[in-house]
Amino acid sequence: MKRKSDAPADDVLVVPDTRLRAGEPSRLDSEAERERQRAIARATAAKIDEIELAMASDIFDDEPAWGSARRPAAANAPVMNPLDAEEPLEAPVPPASAPAVEESAILYANGQAAAAESLLRDSLADFGRAERLPWWMLFDLYQATGRETDFDSLAIDYASHFETSPPAWQPLLMPTAAPAPVAAVAASEAFGAVLDSAAGARLQRLLASPAPLVRIDLGALRSATPEGCAALLSALQALRKEGRELVLAGADTLLGVLRPMLAVGDRGAGEAPWLLLLELLLLSNREKDFEESAMDYCVTFEVSPPSFETPKRVSTAAPAPASRAGGDRFLLPPVAGGANDPLLDAVDAYAEGRELLVLDCSRLARMDFACATALQSRLSAHVEAGRAVELRELNHLVAALLRLLGYGDGIRLYPHRY
């Protein structure tokens, strides 16, 4: 599955004259069609899983086994208000017949990504025939190491083997030009199914927050109005101008909503959706797609398009499932290593005055043994003090490591979903 963004950045963009006729679909149409086909595949798979779950629900416990090929019902539920959502699923204990899970988690934690990859790939022929967990761990490994081509190759095999649509590429890496991100409390906002004028007040809360980190989750969006696009565009531009660190989750979901709204020469949607599309492409560091879409915007509105600027202090993440645990989260850094007293002290400071500690792991690519052990000790002290502790959006490699170390006794682990 080759994406346009894989093309070299210095390619010369040749635009045939026929592409510039009023009302003609833009280059976005091919992307929109691919997204539509993926949505159809997901919906079909979800319906099959829903029927299977309905048949089994009266007999079996609803908690799936570690890496089970059976999807949890909540993963396929309609989009809901976060306050009404079911709790995400915890990471269950791996079966004894899955040594590749634990061994690869240890290797990866020790910085031996190649050895972990080899072990996981070998396990696909036996353990991976029925279980999805080794596939998910490989997807996370490739995203953490920026290997999109290998991710796409695995995605093709995954879709064929399980007869379902594969995950979308969501790299965990920060843009190379960005300063090293730190751990800190993050102000967060997750949108529901519609991005409309009501988004303005919610985004103003983020802008007014003194938190150095901001997380915006767009993964549940299914439609957008020009007013909502304008409000989000203004907030994203303000955050970029202020230089605050931004975690943008589910950007591809909103891109899939915006693309069908836009066509070259058609000004009916207004400028806001176009400019928001360009802002999302910029923040996602997709220069090639940005330049192509900027050309379409230029032709449509007969104005000079915005210029591409390499994003700084911006990272992307997979969208999080809706959760009752709203409010600010403690956002862990991409790599956590060593005893890391500054990180542990920051967690303690975050815990002051809170009954629920939510550690957001959406950008955490790797944690080594020393840090995992030290963090477990510190978090266990908070559990003993009567606080609830949750680690959310864990990648499956880190989740397997933490489970192996005995996390789970009062510390709840929630891997992200595929």
C-alpha positions as CSV (number, residue, x, y, z in Angstrom):
1,M,0.0,0.0,0.0
2,K,2.1,2.9,-1.3
3,R,1.1,6.4,-0.1
4,K,1.8,9.6,-1.9
5,S,3.7,10.9,1.0
6,D,6.4,8.2,0.3
7,A,7.4,10.1,-2.8
8,P,10.7,12.1,-2.6
9,A,10.1,15.7,-1.4
10,D,11.9,17.2,-4.3
11,D,9.7,15.6,-7.0
12,V,8.5,18.1,-9.5
13,L,4.7,18.5,-9.4
14,V,3.2,18.5,-12.9
15,V,-0.4,19.6,-13.0
16,P,-2.3,18.9,-16.3
17,D,-4.5,21.7,-17.5
18,T,-7.6,19.4,-17.3
19,R,-7.1,19.2,-13.5
20,L,-7.9,22.9,-13.1
21,R,-11.4,23.1,-14.5
22,A,-14.0,24.4,-12.2
23,G,-15.9,21.7,-10.4
24,E,-13.4,19.0,-11.2
25,P,-12.6,16.6,-8.3
26,S,-9.2,17.4,-6.8
27,R,-6.3,15.1,-6.1
28,L,-8.0,14.5,-2.8
29,D,-10.5,12.2,-4.5
30,S,-8.2,9.2,-4.8
31,E,-7.4,9.5,-1.1
32,A,-11.0,9.9,-0.3
33,E,-11.9,6.8,-2.3
34,R,-9.3,4.7,-0.6
35,E,-10.6,5.9,2.8
36,R,-14.2,5.1,1.7
37,Q,-13.1,1.5,0.8
38,R,-11.4,1.1,4.1
39,A,-14.5,2.3,5.9
40,I,-16.6,-0.2,4.1
41,A,-14.2,-3.0,5.0
42,R,-14.1,-1.9,8.6
43,A,-17.9,-1.8,8.8
44,T,-18.2,-5.3,7.3
45,A,-15.7,-6.7,9.7
46,A,-17.4,-4.9,12.6
47,K,-20.8,-6.4,11.6
48,I,-19.4,-9.9,11.5
49,D,-17.7,-9.4,14.9
50,E,-21.0,-8.0,16.3
51,I,-22.9,-11.1,15.3
52,E,-20.3,-13.4,16.6
53,L,-20.2,-11.6,19.9
54,A,-24.0,-11.6,20.2
55,M,-24.0,-15.4,19.7
56,A,-21.3,-15.9,22.3
57,S,-22.3,-13.3,24.9
58,D,-24.8,-15.6,26.7
59,I,-22.1,-18.3,27.2
60,F,-18.7,-16.8,27.6
61,D,-17.3,-14.0,29.8
62,D,-16.9,-10.7,27.9
63,E,-13.3,-10.3,28.7
64,P,-11.1,-11.4,25.7
65,A,-8.0,-13.4,26.1
66,W,-4.6,-11.7,25.6
67,G,-4.2,-11.1,21.9
68,S,-7.5,-12.7,21.0
69,A,-8.7,-12.6,17.5
70,R,-12.1,-11.8,18.8
71,R,-12.7,-8.0,18.9
72,P,-14.2,-6.5,22.0
73,A,-17.7,-5.1,21.5
74,A,-16.7,-1.7,22.6
75,A,-14.2,-1.4,19.8
76,N,-17.0,-1.5,17.3
77,A,-19.6,0.4,19.2
78,P,-21.1,3.6,17.7
79,V,-19.4,6.9,18.5
80,M,-20.6,8.1,21.9
81,N,-20.2,11.1,24.1
82,P,-17.0,10.4,26.2
83,L,-19.1,10.7,29.4
84,D,-21.4,7.9,28.3
85,A,-18.6,5.6,27.0
86,E,-17.7,2.2,28.3
87,E,-14.4,1.7,30.0
88,P,-11.5,0.6,27.6
89,L,-10.3,-3.0,27.9
90,E,-7.4,-3.8,30.2
91,A,-4.4,-5.9,29.0
92,P,-5.1,-9.5,30.0
93,V,-2.4,-12.0,31.1
94,P,-0.7,-13.6,28.1
95,P,-1.2,-17.4,27.6
96,A,1.7,-19.6,28.6
97,S,1.9,-20.8,25.0
98,A,3.1,-17.3,23.9
99,P,6.8,-17.1,24.9
100,A,7.4,-14.9,21.9
101,V,5.3,-12.2,23.5
102,E,7.4,-11.9,26.6
103,E,10.7,-12.5,25.0
104,S,10.2,-9.9,22.3
105,A,9.0,-7.4,24.8
106,I,12.2,-7.9,26.8
107,L,14.4,-7.6,23.7
108,Y,12.6,-4.5,22.6
109,A,12.9,-2.9,26.1
110,N,16.7,-3.6,26.0
111,G,16.9,-1.7,22.7
112,Q,17.2,-4.9,20.5
113,A,14.4,-4.0,18.1
114,A,15.8,-6.2,15.3
115,A,15.9,-9.3,17.5
116,A,12.4,-8.6,18.8
117,E,11.1,-8.2,15.2
118,S,12.7,-11.5,14.1
119,L,11.1,-13.3,17.0
120,L,7.7,-11.8,16.4
121,R,7.8,-12.6,12.7
122,D,8.8,-16.2,13.4
123,S,5.8,-16.5,15.7
124,L,3.3,-15.5,13.0
125,A,3.4,-18.9,11.5
126,D,2.2,-20.7,14.7
127,F,1.0,-18.5,17.5
128,G,0.0,-15.7,15.1
129,R,-2.3,-18.0,13.1
130,A,-5.1,-17.5,15.5
131,E,-3.8,-14.7,17.8
132,R,-3.5,-11.1,16.7
133,L,-1.2,-9.9,19.5
134,P,2.2,-10.6,17.7
135,W,0.8,-8.8,14.7
136,W,-0.1,-5.8,16.8
137,M,3.3,-5.8,18.5
138,L,5.0,-5.8,15.1
139,F,2.7,-2.9,13.9
140,D,3.8,-0.9,17.0
141,L,7.5,-1.8,16.5
142,Y,7.4,-0.5,12.9
143,Q,5.6,2.7,13.9
144,A,8.0,3.3,16.7
145,T,11.0,2.9,14.4
146,G,9.5,4.9,11.5
147,R,9.3,1.9,9.0
148,E,6.2,2.7,7.0
149,T,7.1,0.3,4.1
150,D,7.5,-2.7,6.4
151,F,4.3,-1.6,8.2
152,D,2.4,-1.6,4.9
153,S,3.7,-5.0,3.9
154,L,2.6,-6.5,7.2
155,A,-0.8,-4.7,6.9
156,I,-1.4,-6.5,3.6
157,D,-0.7,-9.9,5.1
158,Y,-2.8,-9.0,8.2
159,A,-5.8,-8.0,6.1
160,S,-5.5,-11.2,4.0
161,H,-5.0,-13.5,7.0
162,F,-7.8,-12.2,9.2
163,E,-10.1,-11.0,6.4
164,T,-10.4,-7.5,7.9
165,S,-9.1,-4.1,7.2
166,P,-5.6,-3.4,8.6
167,P,-4.6,-0.6,11.0
168,A,-3.7,2.8,9.6
169,W,-0.1,4.1,9.8
170,Q,0.3,6.2,12.9
171,P,4.0,6.9,13.5
172,L,5.1,7.3,17.1
173,L,8.2,9.3,16.1
174,M,8.4,13.0,16.6
175,P,9.4,15.1,13.6
176,T,13.2,15.3,13.4
177,A,13.3,19.1,13.7
178,A,11.4,19.0,17.0
179,P,13.1,19.4,20.4
180,A,13.2,16.4,22.6
181,P,9.7,16.2,24.2
182,V,9.4,15.9,28.0
183,A,7.0,14.4,30.4
184,A,4.4,16.8,31.8
185,V,0.7,17.3,32.6
186,A,-1.2,17.7,29.3
187,A,-4.5,19.6,28.9
188,S,-6.7,17.5,26.7
189,E,-9.8,17.7,24.6
190,A,-11.6,14.9,22.7
191,F,-14.2,15.7,20.2
192,G,-17.4,13.6,19.5
193,A,-18.9,12.8,16.1
194,V,-19.4,16.4,14.9
195,L,-17.0,19.3,14.7
196,D,-19.2,22.4,14.8
197,S,-19.4,25.9,16.2
198,A,-19.6,24.4,19.8
199,A,-15.9,23.5,19.4
200,G,-14.9,27.1,19.9
201,A,-15.6,27.3,23.7
202,R,-13.9,23.9,24.3
203,L,-10.8,24.9,22.4
204,Q,-10.6,28.2,24.2
205,R,-10.3,26.2,27.4
206,L,-7.2,24.6,26.0
207,L,-5.7,27.8,24.9
208,A,-6.3,29.3,28.3
209,S,-4.7,26.4,30.1
210,P,-1.2,27.0,31.5
211,A,-0.2,23.4,30.7
212,P,2.9,23.2,28.5
213,L,1.4,20.2,26.7
214,V,-1.9,20.0,24.8
215,R,-3.5,16.9,23.4
216,I,-6.4,17.1,20.9
217,D,-8.1,13.9,19.9
218,L,-10.0,13.9,16.6
219,G,-10.5,10.2,16.2
220,A,-14.3,10.1,16.8
221,L,-15.2,12.8,14.3
222,R,-17.5,11.8,11.5
223,S,-18.6,15.2,10.1
224,A,-17.6,18.9,10.2
225,T,-19.1,22.3,9.5
226,P,-17.3,25.3,8.2
227,E,-17.7,27.0,11.6
228,G,-16.2,24.1,13.4
229,C,-13.3,23.9,11.0
230,A,-12.7,27.6,11.5
231,A,-12.6,27.2,15.3
232,L,-10.2,24.3,15.2
233,L,-8.0,26.0,12.6
234,S,-7.7,29.1,14.8
235,A,-6.8,27.0,17.8
236,L,-4.2,24.9,16.0
237,Q,-2.5,28.0,14.5
238,A,-2.5,29.7,17.9
239,L,-0.9,26.7,19.6
240,R,1.7,26.5,16.8
241,K,2.5,30.3,17.1
242,E,2.9,30.0,20.9
243,G,5.3,27.1,20.5
244,R,3.4,24.9,22.9
245,E,3.9,21.1,22.5
246,L,0.9,19.5,20.8
247,V,-0.1,15.9,20.5
248,L,-2.6,15.5,17.7
249,A,-4.5,12.2,17.9
250,G,-6.6,10.9,15.0
251,A,-5.6,13.5,12.5
252,D,-6.2,11.0,9.6
253,T,-9.8,10.6,10.7
254,L,-10.5,14.3,10.3
255,L,-8.6,14.4,7.0
256,G,-10.9,11.6,5.8
257,V,-13.9,13.8,6.8
258,L,-12.6,16.9,5.0
259,R,-11.4,15.4,1.7
260,P,-14.9,14.5,0.3
261,M,-16.0,18.1,1.1
262,L,-13.5,19.7,-1.2
263,A,-13.2,20.0,-5.0
264,V,-11.1,22.2,-7.2
265,G,-13.0,25.3,-8.3
266,D,-15.9,24.7,-5.9
267,R,-16.0,27.4,-3.2
268,G,-19.2,26.1,-1.6
269,A,-17.5,24.7,1.5
270,G,-15.7,28.0,2.1
271,E,-12.1,28.5,2.9
272,A,-12.0,27.2,6.5
273,P,-12.1,23.4,5.6
274,W,-9.4,23.9,3.0
275,L,-7.2,25.8,5.4
276,L,-7.8,23.2,8.1
277,L,-6.8,20.4,5.7
278,L,-3.6,22.2,5.0
279,E,-2.9,22.8,8.7
280,L,-3.4,19.2,9.5
281,L,-1.1,18.1,6.7
282,L,1.5,20.6,7.9
283,L,1.3,19.4,11.5
284,S,1.5,15.8,10.3
285,N,4.7,16.8,8.4
286,R,3.3,15.6,5.1
287,E,5.0,18.2,2.8
288,K,4.2,16.5,-0.5
289,D,0.5,16.2,0.2
290,F,0.5,19.7,1.6
291,E,2.0,21.1,-1.6
292,E,-0.5,19.3,-3.8
293,S,-3.5,20.4,-1.7
294,A,-2.2,24.0,-1.5
295,M,-2.1,24.0,-5.4
296,D,-5.8,23.0,-5.4
297,Y,-6.6,25.7,-2.8
298,C,-4.8,28.3,-4.9
299,V,-6.7,27.4,-8.0
300,T,-10.1,27.3,-6.2
301,F,-9.8,30.7,-4.4
302,E,-7.4,32.4,-6.7
303,V,-5.1,33.4,-3.8
304,S,-1.6,32.5,-2.8
305,P,-1.6,29.4,-0.6
306,P,0.1,29.1,2.8
307,S,3.7,28.0,2.9
308,F,4.8,24.8,4.3
309,E,6.8,25.0,7.6
310,T,8.4,21.9,9.2
311,P,6.4,21.4,12.4
312,K,8.1,21.9,15.7
313,R,7.0,20.5,19.0
314,V,4.2,18.5,17.4
315,S,3.7,14.7,17.5
316,T,0.9,12.5,16.2
317,A,-0.8,9.6,17.9
318,A,-3.5,7.1,17.4
319,P,-6.9,8.2,18.6
320,A,-7.9,7.1,22.0
321,P,-11.2,5.3,22.8
322,A,-13.8,7.3,24.6
323,S,-13.4,7.1,28.3
324,R,-14.9,8.2,31.5
325,A,-11.5,9.3,32.7
326,G,-11.6,12.8,31.3
327,G,-9.6,15.8,32.3
328,D,-5.9,16.5,32.2
329,R,-3.5,13.6,31.8
330,F,0.2,13.1,32.6
331,L,1.9,12.6,29.2
332,L,4.9,10.3,29.2
333,P,7.8,11.0,26.9
334,P,8.6,8.9,23.7
335,V,11.5,7.1,25.4
336,A,11.6,6.4,29.2
337,G,14.9,4.9,30.4
338,G,16.9,4.5,33.6
339,A,15.8,5.2,37.1
340,N,14.7,8.6,35.7
341,D,14.1,10.5,39.0
342,P,12.9,13.7,37.2
343,L,10.1,11.7,35.5
344,L,9.1,10.0,38.8
345,D,9.2,13.2,40.7
346,A,7.0,14.8,38.0
347,V,4.5,11.9,38.4
348,D,4.4,12.5,42.2
349,A,3.8,16.3,41.6
350,Y,1.0,15.4,39.2
351,A,-0.6,13.1,41.8
352,E,-0.9,15.8,44.5
353,G,-4.6,16.4,45.2
354,R,-5.8,13.8,42.7
355,E,-7.7,10.6,43.4
356,L,-7.2,9.3,39.8
357,L,-3.8,9.3,38.1
358,V,-4.0,8.9,34.3
359,L,-0.7,8.4,32.6
360,D,-1.1,9.0,28.8
361,C,1.3,6.7,26.9
362,S,0.1,7.6,23.4
363,R,3.6,8.9,22.4
364,L,5.6,6.4,24.5
365,A,7.5,4.3,22.0
366,R,9.8,2.4,24.4
367,M,10.5,2.0,28.2
368,D,13.4,0.0,29.4
369,F,13.5,-2.4,32.4
370,A,15.1,0.0,34.9
371,C,12.5,2.7,34.2
372,A,9.6,0.3,34.2
373,T,10.7,-1.1,37.6
374,A,11.2,2.3,39.2
375,L,7.9,3.5,37.9
376,Q,6.1,0.5,39.2
377,S,7.5,1.1,42.7
378,R,6.5,4.8,42.6
379,L,3.0,4.0,41.3
380,S,2.5,1.2,43.8
381,A,3.0,3.8,46.6
382,H,0.2,5.9,45.1
383,V,-2.0,2.8,45.0
384,E,-1.3,2.1,48.7
385,A,-2.2,5.8,49.4
386,G,-5.7,5.0,48.0
387,R,-5.3,6.5,44.5
388,A,-6.4,4.8,41.3
389,V,-3.7,4.5,38.7
390,E,-4.2,3.9,34.9
391,L,-1.8,3.8,32.0
392,R,-3.7,4.5,28.8
393,E,-2.9,4.1,25.1
394,L,0.1,1.8,25.7
395,N,1.6,0.3,22.7
396,H,1.5,-3.5,22.8
397,L,5.3,-4.0,23.3
398,V,5.4,-1.8,26.4
399,A,2.1,-3.3,27.7
400,A,3.6,-6.8,27.5
401,L,6.7,-5.7,29.4
402,L,4.7,-4.1,32.2
403,R,2.4,-7.1,32.5
404,L,5.5,-9.3,32.7
405,L,6.9,-7.2,35.5
406,G,3.7,-7.6,37.6
407,Y,1.9,-4.4,36.8
408,G,-1.9,-4.8,37.2
409,D,-2.1,-5.1,41.0
410,G,-4.0,-1.9,41.5
411,I,-2.3,-0.4,38.4
412,R,-4.6,-0.8,35.4
413,L,-3.1,-1.1,31.9
414,Y,-5.0,-0.1,28.8
415,P,-3.2,-0.8,25.4
416,H,-4.4,1.1,22.4
417,R,-6.8,-0.7,20.0
418,Y,-6.3,-1.9,16.5
